[in-house]
Amino acid sequence: MSAQPEMSVAVNAVLSVNNLSKSFGGLRATNDVTFDVAPHQVTAMIGPNGAGKTTVFNLITNLLSKDRGQVLFLGRDLAGLSAVKIADMGLIRTFQSARVFPGMTAIENVMVGCHRLALHSGASQTLWLSSARSEERRMLRRAEEMLELVGLAPFKDTHATELPMGAQKLLEVVRALMAQPKLLCLDEPAAGLNDTETQELASLLRAIRTLGIPVLIVEHNMSLVMNVADQVVVIDSGAIIAKGTPAEIQGNKQVIEAYLGRENHAAS
């Protein structure tokens, strides 16, 4: 039996991913992916299309079962935990495609994000007790502030499905933020955003970092990544090929080759 790679955990890391591997049939989707997410930082994961970035997200949150490796969140091994339990621990994620709740307004969608934090039971809410009403008002004020932050306050009473796709993506981010995450994982939040919306997203990410909430973001928008990330992890063909600051990554020849090589291959 071959020896397993030694797993290391960075001191004070919010998230430690160690030797994460996953195959689909004979295709290796991820291969010994190892990285850490530090407190109070934005960590970005980038790579060409099909590199395995979203697969890593799905393995971290146990939407997919891993073949090998370990994921520690705040020092706790996530093996065997459901995606719901992981969210209850404070690891909150979004998805590539905007997932708003139909039949609900923008502000109602945002308020859903804090349901797990509600202090009052369904019975007290049904009876509309004074304490439940106060809690509802606090949630409403916070939701309004979140919408104001991303420029969606004028559309708070608009049905979420009637909003442009870019606005729906921003809505999903602020809904996740309402859950008061201990780690916020965003899967391509800038997809479908126009330049103005992307700038609003960048401002939101900086504000989240200022609040002390660490962020792990998968993103294709390099301008956004290089302007907001503290650390960048580059993945290609399921394996990490580089880690470093935005400045270090921009000058990394292997990273440049991974992107340009794919583009040249697609063009030929």
Secondary structure, DSSP 4 states (H G I P E B T S, - for coil): -PPPPPP---TT-SEEEEEEEEEETTEEEEEEEEEEE-TT-EEEEE-STTSSHHHHHHHHTTSS--SEEEEEETTEE-TT--HHHHHHTTEEE--SS--PPTTSBHHHHHHHTTGGG--S-HHHHHHT-HHHHHHHHHHHHHHHHHHHHTT-GGGTTSBGGGS-HHHHHHHHHHHHHHT--SEEEEESTTTT--HHHHHHHHHHHHHHHHTT--EEEE-S-HHHHHHH-SEEEEEETTEEEEEE-HHHHHT-HHHHHHHHHHHHHHH-
